[in-house]
Amino acid sequence: MSEIDRLYQYKTLLSGRRAMPRGDIMQKLEISQATFKRDIAKLRDQLHTPIVFDRDLGGYRLEQSDSTELPGLWFSQDEMLALMTIQSMIVQLEPGLLGPKLKPFQKRLDDMLASQGLDAATLTQRVRAVHAGKRHLTLTSFETVAKATLERKQVQIEHLNRQNGELVLRDISPQQLVHYRDNWYVDAWCHLRGGLRSFSIDAISQANLLTKAAKDIDLITMRQQLDGGYGIFGGMPKDWAVLEFSPSRAQWVRHESWHPQQEGTLHADGRYTLKVPYSDERELLGDILRFGAEVKVLAPPALQQKLSNELTKALNQYKA
């Protein structure tokens, strides 16, 4: 008997009567006392099976609770609601991508919720994820890159460089998938450039899984290198941006996370000063521009000049 089959037998044995002595369980399963102890520990600690020893009845039994069983797991009503909420958000996050793969699991959760008088359809209708700036994703490219990432294989991609419009064929070793601002990216070792790069998956027109093993990069080292910049742009910071927000806008901005190493100061008159490091100012400029006159760049001068140029170009669009 395999371990998983044996563990399932506990459920059958302990559901058939009020309590069962240890010796009877060991005899039924034909196991030693050491194996019995390991099984009980695993059922309780890893699979969260509600097994208790009832001293009055002199044996083991399943504790009565509001939990519902899944294969190898017991979920309470609140936990099932949380799972359904997450499942609903995942489907909205990327319709057609993860939804079909979760269908069997979703059906099981629907049935469990219904057994407890809860309407799963109402839940999915009442939980809504709103997305802005989401770009179209080529499903096959995502699945190939995701498969390569998890199976630790190299993948050959045809990637569009949006700055110069050039399509480049390159082999990469995916390290991690990143979902950022409603879009998917893959952080990878680029064998063409010989360094770490972050690629927007919607800019990958073709992806072919290779048989070669991926080059593994220490994740902590990689994240230190890629997360040093601002937003999706990696690299070591080249400077710190110092931004001053108006009192009206400060009420929101002071609660926002712009960068893990950001520094914020709320002034007595309501103004808010935010300092963030950056390696590439493109995304930072876009975030600053959306605040219009509610923000002022105090430093560095190079960032001030670039922002001034962008504002001038925007103003010129409306001159007769």
Order of alpha helices (4+ residues) and beta strands (2+ residues): alpha-alpha-alpha-beta-beta-beta-beta-alpha-alpha-alpha-alpha-beta-beta-beta-beta-beta-alpha-beta-alpha-beta-beta-alpha-beta-alpha
